[in-house]
Amino acid sequence: MLEQLELFRLPPLFDGAANNTHHLAHHLAHHLILSGRIVSYALRRDRRRLALKIDERGLAVGAPRAVPLGEIEAFIKSHADWVLKKLDEFASRTTPRHLPIHEGARLPVLGEEVRVRITAGNNRGFWQSDELWLAARPSANLALLARRALQRRALEHFQPRLSATVAQINRPQPPLALSSARTRWGSCSTRTGIRLNWRLIHLPPSLIDYVIAHEVAHLVEMNHSPRFWNVVTRLYPDWRNTRDELKRLGAALPLI
């Protein structure tokens, strides 16, 4: 049985455009009229249920393959006020979330800023003080090198925090894996263990600890019942305030 941290959803539905350009381009011709405005949307038919996501690239819709287009557009129209409001909010932003990686770029890591440094090398990333160094070949994908380095840093930070939290409920240590999901911060499975979104590494440690506590609580209660929240309270008493902070900061994470 799988329990996922559905309360906290990252705004974009689809992963990096650079990796999916040909796939997304096939779907960008869709459009419909909402309150007199023509709204374009990207449609991806590999989801278990209908879902809407909006970021600075616009509206993205996830849907099961069997759902007719008319039903999908009726679903969008039923959320028209929300869609138009969010599209306007992103259109008014002056700072894009997509963060190009280059010499001197600054990244949030564990709630602090680190500077990216580029040097010649064999395509690897390493940390030196408060800087992320990318030793790269001339043709290297710097964003990919940065993601790999951040993912290694994430695993190094998450593992001991998970161990300390699991020790509080006297349960065996579950396997830990990283997730690149764009809609959830974490998940817990009795079969495969706990998965944590590597992008949590951008956030302050206290927020990461809350997500870990949430998933560890699922080892006791594989649901979101009052008993589950009692376990969360025992592991992380200030979870309500932290959950609100996670929603706020999570919506502004950079996309690399």
BABA-832003 format. One line per field, with one value per atom (N, C-alpha, C): residue in three letters; residue number from 1; z, x, y; atom name. Coordinates in pm, whole numbers. Example, Ala and Ser with C-alpha at 12.3 -4.5 7.8 and 13.67 -1.06 7.14 Angstrom:
<rs>
r: c(ALA/ALA/ALA/SER/SER/SER)
k: c(1/1/1/2/2/2)
c3: c(780/780/780/708/714/787)
c1: c(1319/1230/1320/1285/1367/1290)
c2: c(-569/-450/-330/-225/-106/3)
a: c(N/CA/C/N/CA/C)
</rs>
This chain:
<rs>
r: c(MET/MET/MET/LEU/LEU/LEU/GLU/GLU/GLU/GLN/GLN/GLN/LEU/LEU/LEU/GLU/GLU/GLU/LEU/LEU/LEU/PHE/PHE/PHE/ARG/ARG/ARG/LEU/LEU/LEU/PRO/PRO/PRO/PRO/PRO/PRO/LEU/LEU/LEU/PHE/PHE/PHE/ASP/ASP/ASP/GLY/GLY/GLY/ALA/ALA/ALA/ALA/ALA/ALA/ASN/ASN/ASN/ASN/ASN/ASN/THR/THR/THR/HIS/HIS/HIS/HIS/HIS/HIS/LEU/LEU/LEU/ALA/ALA/ALA/HIS/HIS/HIS/HIS/HIS/HIS/LEU/LEU/LEU/ALA/ALA/ALA/HIS/HIS/HIS/HIS/HIS/HIS/LEU/LEU/LEU/ILE/ILE/ILE/LEU/LEU/LEU/SER/SER/SER/GLY/GLY/GLY/ARG/ARG/ARG/ILE/ILE/ILE/VAL/VAL/VAL/SER/SER/SER/TYR/TYR/TYR/ALA/ALA/ALA/LEU/LEU/LEU/ARG/ARG/ARG/ARG/ARG/ARG/ASP/ASP/ASP/ARG/ARG/ARG/ARG/ARG/ARG/ARG/ARG/ARG/LEU/LEU/LEU/ALA/ALA/ALA/LEU/LEU/LEU/LYS/LYS/LYS/ILE/ILE/ILE/ASP/ASP/ASP/GLU/GLU/GLU/ARG/ARG/ARG/GLY/GLY/GLY/LEU/LEU/LEU/ALA/ALA/ALA/VAL/VAL/VAL/GLY/GLY/GLY/ALA/ALA/ALA/PRO/PRO/PRO/ARG/ARG/ARG/ALA/ALA/ALA/VAL/VAL/VAL/PRO/PRO/PRO/LEU/LEU/LEU/GLY/GLY/GLY/GLU/GLU/GLU/ILE/ILE/ILE/GLU/GLU/GLU/ALA/ALA/ALA/PHE/PHE/PHE/ILE/ILE/ILE/LYS/LYS/LYS/SER/SER/SER/HIS/HIS/HIS/ALA/ALA/ALA/ASP/ASP/ASP/TRP/TRP/TRP/VAL/VAL/VAL/LEU/LEU/LEU/LYS/LYS/LYS/LYS/LYS/LYS/LEU/LEU/LEU/ASP/ASP/ASP/GLU/GLU/GLU/PHE/PHE/PHE/ALA/ALA/ALA/SER/SER/SER/ARG/ARG/ARG/THR/THR/THR/THR/THR/THR/PRO/PRO/PRO/ARG/ARG/ARG/HIS/HIS/HIS/LEU/LEU/LEU/PRO/PRO/PRO/ILE/ILE/ILE/HIS/HIS/HIS/GLU/GLU/GLU/GLY/GLY/GLY/ALA/ALA/ALA/ARG/ARG/ARG/LEU/LEU/LEU/PRO/PRO/PRO/VAL/VAL/VAL/LEU/LEU/LEU/GLY/GLY/GLY/GLU/GLU/GLU/GLU/GLU/GLU/VAL/VAL/VAL/ARG/ARG/ARG/VAL/VAL/VAL/ARG/ARG/ARG/ILE/ILE/ILE/THR/THR/THR/ALA/ALA/ALA/GLY/GLY/GLY/ASN/ASN/ASN/ASN/ASN/ASN/ARG/ARG/ARG/GLY/GLY/GLY/PHE/PHE/PHE/TRP/TRP/TRP/GLN/GLN/GLN/SER/SER/SER/ASP/ASP/ASP/GLU/GLU/GLU/LEU/LEU/LEU/TRP/TRP/TRP/LEU/LEU/LEU/ALA/ALA/ALA/ALA/ALA/ALA/ARG/ARG/ARG/PRO/PRO/PRO/SER/SER/SER/ALA/ALA/ALA/ASN/ASN/ASN/LEU/LEU/LEU/ALA/ALA/ALA/LEU/LEU/LEU/LEU/LEU/LEU/ALA/ALA/ALA/ARG/ARG/ARG/ARG/ARG/ARG/ALA/ALA/ALA/LEU/LEU/LEU/GLN/GLN/GLN/ARG/ARG/ARG/ARG/ARG/ARG/ALA/ALA/ALA/LEU/LEU/LEU/GLU/GLU/GLU/HIS/HIS/HIS/PHE/PHE/PHE/GLN/GLN/GLN/PRO/PRO/PRO/ARG/ARG/ARG/LEU/LEU/LEU/SER/SER/SER/ALA/ALA/ALA/THR/THR/THR/VAL/VAL/VAL/ALA/ALA/ALA/GLN/GLN/GLN/ILE/ILE/ILE/ASN/ASN/ASN/ARG/ARG/ARG/PRO/PRO/PRO/GLN/GLN/GLN/PRO/PRO/PRO/PRO/PRO/PRO/LEU/LEU/LEU/ALA/ALA/ALA/LEU/LEU/LEU/SER/SER/SER/SER/SER/SER/ALA/ALA/ALA/ARG/ARG/ARG/THR/THR/THR/ARG/ARG/ARG/TRP/TRP/TRP/GLY/GLY/GLY/SER/SER/SER/CYS/CYS/CYS/SER/SER/SER/THR/THR/THR/ARG/ARG/ARG/THR/THR/THR/GLY/GLY/GLY/ILE/ILE/ILE/ARG/ARG/ARG/LEU/LEU/LEU/ASN/ASN/ASN/TRP/TRP/TRP/ARG/ARG/ARG/LEU/LEU/LEU/ILE/ILE/ILE/HIS/HIS/HIS/LEU/LEU/LEU/PRO/PRO/PRO/PRO/PRO/PRO/SER/SER/SER/LEU/LEU/LEU/ILE/ILE/ILE/ASP/ASP/ASP/TYR/TYR/TYR/VAL/VAL/VAL/ILE/ILE/ILE/ALA/ALA/ALA/HIS/HIS/HIS/GLU/GLU/GLU/VAL/VAL/VAL/ALA/ALA/ALA/HIS/HIS/HIS/LEU/LEU/LEU/VAL/VAL/VAL/GLU/GLU/GLU/MET/MET/MET/ASN/ASN/ASN/HIS/HIS/HIS/SER/SER/SER/PRO/PRO/PRO/ARG/ARG/ARG/PHE/PHE/PHE/TRP/TRP/TRP/ASN/ASN/ASN/VAL/VAL/VAL/VAL/VAL/VAL/THR/THR/THR/ARG/ARG/ARG/LEU/LEU/LEU/TYR/TYR/TYR/PRO/PRO/PRO/ASP/ASP/ASP/TRP/TRP/TRP/ARG/ARG/ARG/ASN/ASN/ASN/THR/THR/THR/ARG/ARG/ARG/ASP/ASP/ASP/GLU/GLU/GLU/LEU/LEU/LEU/LYS/LYS/LYS/ARG/ARG/ARG/LEU/LEU/LEU/GLY/GLY/GLY/ALA/ALA/ALA/ALA/ALA/ALA/LEU/LEU/LEU/PRO/PRO/PRO/LEU/LEU/LEU/ILE/ILE/ILE)
k: c(1/1/1/2/2/2/3/3/3/4/4/4/5/5/5/6/6/6/7/7/7/8/8/8/9/9/9/10/10/10/11/11/11/12/12/12/13/13/13/14/14/14/15/15/15/16/16/16/17/17/17/18/18/18/19/19/19/20/20/20/21/21/21/22/22/22/23/23/23/24/24/24/25/25/25/26/26/26/27/27/27/28/28/28/29/29/29/30/30/30/31/31/31/32/32/32/33/33/33/34/34/34/35/35/35/36/36/36/37/37/37/38/38/38/39/39/39/40/40/40/41/41/41/42/42/42/43/43/43/44/44/44/45/45/45/46/46/46/47/47/47/48/48/48/49/49/49/50/50/50/51/51/51/52/52/52/53/53/53/54/54/54/55/55/55/56/56/56/57/57/57/58/58/58/59/59/59/60/60/60/61/61/61/62/62/62/63/63/63/64/64/64/65/65/65/66/66/66/67/67/67/68/68/68/69/69/69/70/70/70/71/71/71/72/72/72/73/73/73/74/74/74/75/75/75/76/76/76/77/77/77/78/78/78/79/79/79/80/80/80/81/81/81/82/82/82/83/83/83/84/84/84/85/85/85/86/86/86/87/87/87/88/88/88/89/89/89/90/90/90/91/91/91/92/92/92/93/93/93/94/94/94/95/95/95/96/96/96/97/97/97/98/98/98/99/99/99/100/100/100/101/101/101/102/102/102/103/103/103/104/104/104/105/105/105/106/106/106/107/107/107/108/108/108/109/109/109/110/110/110/111/111/111/112/112/112/113/113/113/114/114/114/115/115/115/116/116/116/117/117/117/118/118/118/119/119/119/120/120/120/121/121/121/122/122/122/123/123/123/124/124/124/125/125/125/126/126/126/127/127/127/128/128/128/129/129/129/130/130/130/131/131/131/132/132/132/133/133/133/134/134/134/135/135/135/136/136/136/137/137/137/138/138/138/139/139/139/140/140/140/141/141/141/142/142/142/143/143/143/144/144/144/145/145/145/146/146/146/147/147/147/148/148/148/149/149/149/150/150/150/151/151/151/152/152/152/153/153/153/154/154/154/155/155/155/156/156/156/157/157/157/158/158/158/159/159/159/160/160/160/161/161/161/162/162/162/163/163/163/164/164/164/165/165/165/166/166/166/167/167/167/168/168/168/169/169/169/170/170/170/171/171/171/172/172/172/173/173/173/174/174/174/175/175/175/176/176/176/177/177/177/178/178/178/179/179/179/180/180/180/181/181/181/182/182/182/183/183/183/184/184/184/185/185/185/186/186/186/187/187/187/188/188/188/189/189/189/190/190/190/191/191/191/192/192/192/193/193/193/194/194/194/195/195/195/196/196/196/197/197/197/198/198/198/199/199/199/200/200/200/201/201/201/202/202/202/203/203/203/204/204/204/205/205/205/206/206/206/207/207/207/208/208/208/209/209/209/210/210/210/211/211/211/212/212/212/213/213/213/214/214/214/215/215/215/216/216/216/217/217/217/218/218/218/219/219/219/220/220/220/221/221/221/222/222/222/223/223/223/224/224/224/225/225/225/226/226/226/227/227/227/228/228/228/229/229/229/230/230/230/231/231/231/232/232/232/233/233/233/234/234/234/235/235/235/236/236/236/237/237/237/238/238/238/239/239/239/240/240/240/241/241/241/242/242/242/243/243/243/244/244/244/245/245/245/246/246/246/247/247/247/248/248/248/249/249/249/250/250/250/251/251/251/252/252/252/253/253/253/254/254/254/255/255/255/256/256/256)
c3: c(0/0/0/-78/-93/-38/49/98/53/-17/-69/-1/7/73/-24/-32/-132/-91/34/79/16/-25/-73/-218/-308/-449/-511/-585/-654/-775/-805/-911/-1048/-1106/-1241/-1245/-1350/-1363/-1430/-1524/-1604/-1572/-1601/-1569/-1671/-1649/-1725/-1873/-1930/-2070/-2159/-2115/-2198/-2222/-2130/-2144/-2216/-2233/-2285/-2400/-2469/-2567/-2673/-2731/-2839/-2790/-2666/-2611/-2584/-2526/-2494/-2619/-2717/-2836/-2905/-2892/-2954/-2895/-2776/-2706/-2694/-2740/-2710/-2795/-2892/-2979/-2915/-2799/-2737/-2680/-2695/-2635/-2616/-2529/-2507/-2455/-2449/-2405/-2262/-2174/-2035/-2008/-1977/-1947/-2055/-2180/-2291/-2327/-2256/-2284/-2345/-2449/-2508/-2422/-2373/-2286/-2352/-2376/-2428/-2313/-2343/-2239/-2300/-2224/-2262/-2199/-2279/-2232/-2232/-2119/-2107/-2058/-2137/-2107/-2044/-1933/-1864/-1713/-1674/-1533/-1495/-1368/-1320/-1304/-1292/-1274/-1331/-1351/-1404/-1304/-1353/-1266/-1345/-1279/-1339/-1266/-1341/-1282/-1364/-1296/-1363/-1311/-1403/-1368/-1472/-1478/-1570/-1716/-1742/-1880/-1920/-1825/-1857/-1790/-1849/-1794/-1850/-1762/-1801/-1740/-1821/-1779/-1789/-1681/-1683/-1684/-1764/-1775/-1811/-1768/-1815/-1965/-2030/-2174/-2217/-2134/-2175/-2161/-2097/-2074/-2202/-2251/-2374/-2357/-2469/-2465/-2411/-2447/-2399/-2248/-2188/-2042/-1978/-2044/-1993/-1994/-2104/-2112/-2020/-1998/-1899/-1760/-1730/-1602/-1589/-1696/-1692/-1668/-1740/-1728/-1588/-1523/-1388/-1288/-1327/-1243/-1307/-1390/-1469/-1384/-1276/-1192/-1137/-1090/-1035/-1143/-1261/-1371/-1410/-1431/-1474/-1366/-1242/-1133/-1128/-1137/-1130/-1252/-1369/-1489/-1475/-1421/-1401/-1298/-1192/-1090/-1148/-1227/-1284/-1388/-1462/-1563/-1499/-1375/-1308/-1238/-1230/-1163/-1246/-1180/-1252/-1251/-1162/-1152/-1193/-1303/-1345/-1250/-1238/-1150/-1217/-1350/-1419/-1400/-1341/-1303/-1390/-1481/-1562/-1476/-1506/-1431/-1508/-1443/-1504/-1393/-1429/-1332/-1253/-1120/-1035/-1000/-1063/-1029/-882/-821/-679/-661/-579/-555/-406/-373/-232/-198/-92/-44/107/156/299/354/272/314/304/262/245/99/60/-77/-95/-203/-241/-382/-410/-542/-628/-756/-852/-913/-915/-979/-1088/-1203/-1316/-1343/-1358/-1392/-1491/-1557/-1652/-1576/-1631/-1566/-1639/-1567/-1628/-1591/-1593/-1569/-1432/-1329/-1194/-1112/-1007/-917/-779/-709/-573/-494/-362/-273/-204/-200/-130/-53/78/163/123/90/53/-99/-173/-319/-380/-489/-567/-691/-700/-812/-913/-1040/-1149/-1238/-1232/-1318/-1447/-1552/-1671/-1798/-1890/-2026/-2099/-2211/-2283/-2327/-2359/-2409/-2298/-2174/-2064/-2046/-1998/-1956/-1810/-1789/-1654/-1560/-1612/-1528/-1478/-1565/-1525/-1418/-1435/-1335/-1201/-1206/-1082/-1014/-1091/-1032/-966/-1032/-973/-842/-839/-716/-606/-640/-540/-490/-578/-536/-440/-467/-374/-239/-242/-116/-42/-117/-56/15/-51/10/135/130/247/365/337/445/493/399/437/520/487/549/702/756/903/970/903/960/963/860/857/967/982/1085/1223/1251/1382/1407/1303/1320/1337/1259/1271/1410/1466/1599/1704/1681/1778/1782/1678/1679/1692/1712/1733/1620/1498/1381/1305/1227/1146/1046/1014/917/779/718/583/478/360/250/216/176/136/-8/-87/-224/-253/-353/-394/-503/-500/-601/-677/-805/-885/-919/-842/-869/-869/-956/-962/-887/-823/-754/-607/-559/-419/-357/-228/-154/-109/-89/-41/-52/-32/-30/60/106/193/147/128/87/181/221/306/232/100/20/-17/-58/-110/-19/86/180/154/189/183/67/-5/-112/-77/-90/-61/-185/-214/-330/-310/-404/-386/-379/-437/-435/-295/-200/-62/-15/-82/-41/-51/-129/-139/-12/68/178/311/408/540/603/684/745/824/887/966/879/758/669/619/593/552/664/788/901/912/881/886/782/658/554/595/652/697/807/902/1009/951/853/788/729/655/592/695/795/899/973/995/1061/984/852/770/797/853/891/1003/1077/1186/1140/1069/1019/870/786/642/592/646/614/665/660/718/823/904/1011/1130/1227/1348/1417/1410/1471/1401/1268/1193/1239/1250/1289/1433/1516/1651/1648/1556/1542/1491/1391/1339/1450/1533/1643/1740/1763/1853/1792/1663/1596/1566/1539/1498/1549/1674/1736/1660/1596/1530/1383/1349/1209/1137/1207/1139/1082/1163/1114/1006/1024/927/795/802/679/600/667/598/534/606/553/433/438/327/202/218/103/43/128/80/9/74/16/-100/-90/-195/-329/-324/-449/-523/-457/-519/-544/-532/-554/-698/-719/-856/-930/-1060/-1147/-1225/-1206/-1268/-1380)
c1: c(85/0/88/49/130/57/124/68/161/104/185/148/246/228/159/26/-50/-83/-60/-97/-11/108/202/235/182/200/284/384/468/392/401/319/331/451/453/411/343/299/405/481/572/716/805/945/1010/1143/1215/1188/1162/1128/1241/1365/1478/1479/1424/1424/1301/1198/1071/1020/1107/1062/975/1018/941/809/807/684/580/624/530/481/568/530/410/399/290/155/155/29/-4/82/63/-44/-105/-203/-340/-361/-492/-523/-647/-690/-841/-891/-1034/-1061/-1189/-1226/-1279/-1219/-1262/-1298/-1422/-1469/-1427/-1439/-1407/-1261/-1175/-1031/-989/-906/-852/-735/-742/-639/-581/-450/-381/-340/-330/-285/-212/-118/-47/-121/-144/-216/-125/-120/-38/-127/-136/-230/-158/-95/-32/-53/-164/-197/-313/-322/-430/-561/-552/-673/-649/-756/-746/-676/-586/-513/-474/-480/-440/-319/-221/-104/-70/-29/4/137/226/348/370/491/512/504/504/488/342/250/109/38/-76/-161/-119/-103/-73/-180/-228/-336/-289/-305/-277/-409/-415/-540/-512/-600/-589/-615/-561/-575/-721/-803/-940/-1037/-996/-1089/-1105/-1228/-1248/-1206/-1169/-1125/-1236/-1361/-1471/-1482/-1459/-1464/-1347/-1231/-1114/-1141/-1198/-1221/-1335/-1432/-1536/-1475/-1377/-1306/-1231/-1164/-1092/-1191/-1302/-1400/-1460/-1473/-1529/-1435/-1308/-1209/-1163/-1247/-1206/-1157/-1227/-1186/-1046/-1019/-886/-780/-810/-713/-677/-776/-749/-674/-712/-643/-496/-467/-327/-248/-309/-239/-201/-292/-262/-152/-153/-49/89/100/230/272/175/208/262/223/266/399/451/580/693/790/904/1024/1025/1138/1097/1149/1112/1170/1101/1150/1256/1258/1361/1495/1588/1715/1827/1883/1994/2119/2197/2320/2438/2510/2626/2718/2834/2929/2865/2867/2814/2667/2596/2455/2443/2331/2310/2191/2213/2112/2078/1951/1919/1950/2025/2058/2042/1950/1919/1884/1813/1767/1869/1990/2095/2135/2195/2241/2381/2401/2535/2563/2688/2726/2777/2742/2789/2919/3018/3146/3171/3217/3242/3392/3443/3582/3594/3707/3728/3746/3691/3703/3629/3609/3555/3409/3331/3186/3152/3187/3150/3124/3047/3020/3075/3120/3168/3143/3140/3108/3234/3250/3364/3314/3310/3256/3111/3079/2942/2928/3009/3005/2987/2913/2898/2987/3087/3179/3139/3132/3103/3226/3294/3410/3358/3352/3276/3359/3324/3376/3306/3364/3302/3158/3126/2992/2898/2936/2859/2724/2629/2499/2513/2532/2558/2440/2318/2201/2197/2232/2234/2340/2459/2564/2520/2453/2407/2301/2208/2104/2165/2261/2325/2395/2463/2532/2431/2322/2219/2152/2133/2072/2163/2292/2385/2382/2380/2374/2244/2136/2006/2010/2061/2064/2151/2263/2351/2281/2195/2125/2004/1929/1806/1830/1934/1950/1964/2054/2064/1940/1873/1751/1640/1632/1534/1564/1690/1728/1690/1716/1684/1534/1456/1311/1252/1298/1248/1280/1393/1430/1327/1254/1155/1030/1007/889/927/1056/1104/1063/1081/1055/1185/1190/1311/1332/1457/1491/1437/1352/1302/1404/1399/1484/1448/1548/1527/1571/1488/1522/1478/1541/1504/1397/1313/1210/1231/1194/1193/1050/955/814/790/698/667/540/478/352/354/458/457/596/594/719/771/683/730/624/665/571/627/537/577/506/581/526/575/484/525/616/615/697/833/834/958/1021/952/1011/969/1056/1025/1100/1027/1086/1068/1175/1171/1214/1142/1173/1307/1398/1532/1529/1425/1418/1397/1365/1358/1492/1602/1733/1743/1655/1655/1600/1523/1447/1523/1482/1546/1530/1627/1623/1495/1437/1316/1201/1191/1085/1108/1235/1269/1234/1264/1233/1084/1003/858/814/864/827/870/988/1036/945/907/816/683/633/507/515/624/637/664/744/770/641/555/427/344/362/290/337/454/498/412/348/260/115/74/-64/-58/-95/-89/-216/-241/-362/-342/-445/-439/-549/-562/-663/-614/-702/-657/-541/-539/-427/-295/-304/-184/-132/-221/-177/-129/-177/-123/23/55/195/280/228/302/328/228/243/351/357/461/600/611/740/779/677/705/592/597/484/436/526/486/453/395/375/277/181/83/149/227/295/397/465/566/501/387/316/280/235/202/326/437/561/609/590/629/550/421/339/389/423/465/600/697/832/840/766/771/723/629/576/677/785/883/1018/1024/1152/1199/1329/1380/1367/1354/1352/1484/1558/1691/1686)
c2: c(-120/0/124/222/342/462/537/663/775/874/983/1113/1199/1328/1423/1413/1485/1627/1663/1796/1903/1868/1967/1937/2018/1992/2102/2060/2156/2209/2337/2396/2331/2304/2251/2106/2066/1928/1842/1902/1823/1857/1764/1785/1876/1899/2000/1998/2114/2125/2077/2095/2055/1905/1828/1683/1632/1714/1667/1753/1824/1922/1859/1746/1688/1632/1583/1526/1634/1746/1852/1923/1938/2011/1946/1816/1743/1783/1840/1867/2016/2105/2246/2316/2245/2308/2320/2257/2260/2398/2440/2565/2561/2646/2661/2802/2839/2973/2967/3047/3059/3203/3229/3365/3464/3422/3510/3518/3445/3445/3313/3318/3197/3150/3028/2972/2848/2849/2731/2640/2511/2419/2301/2247/2125/2007/1904/1786/1665/1600/1479/1366/1260/1152/1032/1053/941/954/1013/1029/940/908/822/898/1029/1109/1247/1321/1455/1547/1629/1721/1844/1959/2086/2141/2189/2253/2376/2481/2606/2657/2694/2764/2873/2930/3041/2998/2867/2820/2809/2823/2818/2702/2663/2558/2423/2326/2187/2098/2004/1916/1772/1696/1554/1478/1371/1296/1151/1058/919/912/811/798/783/721/689/805/912/1024/1106/1125/1202/1348/1411/1549/1640/1611/1693/1691/1575/1565/1640/1635/1707/1857/1907/2051/2094/2006/2038/2050/1964/1970/2102/2144/2272/2386/2384/2492/2498/2381/2382/2448/2465/2532/2662/2722/2838/2954/2984/3098/3077/2956/2924/2932/2876/2876/3018/3104/3240/3320/3297/3366/3328/3196/3151/3195/3191/3238/3384/3464/3606/3626/3544/3556/3528/3422/3389/3492/3546/3647/3774/3802/3924/3910/3789/3770/3825/3885/3942/3848/3751/3659/3519/3465/3329/3225/3113/3007/2923/2919/2841/2909/2838/2898/2841/2921/2873/2856/2755/2728/2787/2875/2939/2986/3031/3084/3198/3184/3288/3275/3180/3160/3123/3160/3131/3038/2937/2835/2829/2806/2780/2635/2616/2482/2482/2399/2393/2533/2608/2740/2851/2820/2920/2929/3041/3058/3003/2928/2885/2936/2963/3014/2899/2902/2803/2853/2765/2796/2692/2737/2649/2643/2522/2504/2389/2378/2269/2138/2032/1903/1794/1683/1562/1540/1646/1638/1580/1653/1613/1739/1723/1833/1804/1906/1887/2014/1999/2109/2157/2287/2346/2467/2455/2560/2586/2710/2742/2757/2684/2690/2552/2547/2425/2438/2355/2358/2252/2294/2201/2194/2081/2059/1998/2077/2039/2043/1953/1960/2075/2121/2234/2208/2082/2050/2000/2014/1955/2024/1945/1998/2041/2171/2220/2198/2209/2187/2043/1948/1808/1784/1842/1826/1885/1999/2062/1976/1922/1837/1715/1654/1535/1569/1681/1722/1752/1817/1847/1720/1624/1498/1421/1422/1357/1427/1558/1635/1606/1592/1563/1428/1326/1194/1194/1264/1273/1340/1439/1508/1428/1368/1300/1174/1098/967/973/1055/1059/1118/1212/1268/1162/1082/974/872/836/739/788/916/972/974/1000/1005/866/771/633/577/616/567/606/715/760/673/593/506/359/333/196/102/148/67/40/-67/-91/21/44/148/111/193/162/204/142/190/334/412/550/568/632/664/807/867/1002/997/1097/1112/1242/1241/1364/1404/1354/1383/1533/1576/1718/1753/1655/1682/1645/1578/1534/1549/1578/1590/1455/1359/1230/1125/1000/888/780/693/584/458/352/224/116/28/-83/-180/-174/-265/-206/-78/-21/83/124/219/362/456/599/664/747/827/974/1050/1194/1271/1376/1458/1528/1509/1566/1719/1782/1928/1985/1899/1945/2002/1964/2012/2164/2226/2372/2438/2366/2424/2417/2498/2491/2353/2310/2178/2149/2250/2225/2178/2228/2186/2044/2012/1876/1778/1816/1730/1703/1804/1781/1679/1693/1596/1456/1445/1314/1260/1345/1302/1256/1326/1290/1149/1124/992/883/911/811/776/874/847/746/742/644/501/485/350/295/385/346/343/447/459/492/397/415/483/603/679/821/901/1036/1052/951/950/1034/1059/1128/1056/923/850/883/898/935/1071/1169/1303/1307/1216/1204/1162/1069/1026/1142/1214/1329/1430/1455/1551/1507/1378/1327/1345/1326/1336/1480/1564/1702/1790/1834/1905/2028/2102/2227/2204/2090/2056/2149/2205/2291/2416/2485/2605/2571/2460/2420/2380/2316/2280/2405/2509/2634/2696/2692/2746/2665/2535/2449/2483/2507/2544/2675/2770/2902/2895/2836/2832/2733/2624/2524/2576/2670/2725/2813/2849/2940/2873/2741/2673/2690/2701/2712/2581/2591/2473/2471/2365/2356/2253)
a: c(N/CA/C/N/CA/C/N/CA/C/N/CA/C/N/CA/C/N/CA/C/N/CA/C/N/CA/C/N/CA/C/N/CA/C/N/CA/C/N/CA/C/N/CA/C/N/CA/C/N/CA/C/N/CA/C/N/CA/C/N/CA/C/N/CA/C/N/CA/C/N/CA/C/N/CA/C/N/CA/C/N/CA/C/N/CA/C/N/CA/C/N/CA/C/N/CA/C/N/CA/C/N/CA/C/N/CA/C/N/CA/C/N/CA/C/N/CA/C/N/CA/C/N/CA/C/N/CA/C/N/CA/C/N/CA/C/N/CA/C/N/CA/C/N/CA/C/N/CA/C/N/CA/C/N/CA/C/N/CA/C/N/CA/C/N/CA/C/N/CA/C/N/CA/C/N/CA/C/N/CA/C/N/CA/C/N/CA/C/N/CA/C/N/CA/C/N/CA/C/N/CA/C/N/CA/C/N/CA/C/N/CA/C/N/CA/C/N/CA/C/N/CA/C/N/CA/C/N/CA/C/N/CA/C/N/CA/C/N/CA/C/N/CA/C/N/CA/C/N/CA/C/N/CA/C/N/CA/C/N/CA/C/N/CA/C/N/CA/C/N/CA/C/N/CA/C/N/CA/C/N/CA/C/N/CA/C/N/CA/C/N/CA/C/N/CA/C/N/CA/C/N/CA/C/N/CA/C/N/CA/C/N/CA/C/N/CA/C/N/CA/C/N/CA/C/N/CA/C/N/CA/C/N/CA/C/N/CA/C/N/CA/C/N/CA/C/N/CA/C/N/CA/C/N/CA/C/N/CA/C/N/CA/C/N/CA/C/N/CA/C/N/CA/C/N/CA/C/N/CA/C/N/CA/C/N/CA/C/N/CA/C/N/CA/C/N/CA/C/N/CA/C/N/CA/C/N/CA/C/N/CA/C/N/CA/C/N/CA/C/N/CA/C/N/CA/C/N/CA/C/N/CA/C/N/CA/C/N/CA/C/N/CA/C/N/CA/C/N/CA/C/N/CA/C/N/CA/C/N/CA/C/N/CA/C/N/CA/C/N/CA/C/N/CA/C/N/CA/C/N/CA/C/N/CA/C/N/CA/C/N/CA/C/N/CA/C/N/CA/C/N/CA/C/N/CA/C/N/CA/C/N/CA/C/N/CA/C/N/CA/C/N/CA/C/N/CA/C/N/CA/C/N/CA/C/N/CA/C/N/CA/C/N/CA/C/N/CA/C/N/CA/C/N/CA/C/N/CA/C/N/CA/C/N/CA/C/N/CA/C/N/CA/C/N/CA/C/N/CA/C/N/CA/C/N/CA/C/N/CA/C/N/CA/C/N/CA/C/N/CA/C/N/CA/C/N/CA/C/N/CA/C/N/CA/C/N/CA/C/N/CA/C/N/CA/C/N/CA/C/N/CA/C/N/CA/C/N/CA/C/N/CA/C/N/CA/C/N/CA/C/N/CA/C/N/CA/C/N/CA/C/N/CA/C/N/CA/C/N/CA/C/N/CA/C/N/CA/C/N/CA/C/N/CA/C/N/CA/C/N/CA/C/N/CA/C/N/CA/C/N/CA/C/N/CA/C/N/CA/C/N/CA/C/N/CA/C/N/CA/C/N/CA/C/N/CA/C/N/CA/C/N/CA/C/N/CA/C/N/CA/C/N/CA/C/N/CA/C/N/CA/C/N/CA/C/N/CA/C/N/CA/C/N/CA/C/N/CA/C/N/CA/C/N/CA/C/N/CA/C/N/CA/C/N/CA/C/N/CA/C/N/CA/C/N/CA/C/N/CA/C/N/CA/C/N/CA/C/N/CA/C/N/CA/C/N/CA/C/N/CA/C/N/CA/C/N/CA/C/N/CA/C/N/CA/C/N/CA/C/N/CA/C/N/CA/C/N/CA/C/N/CA/C/N/CA/C/N/CA/C/N/CA/C/N/CA/C/N/CA/C/N/CA/C/N/CA/C/N/CA/C/N/CA/C/N/CA/C/N/CA/C/N/CA/C)
</rs>
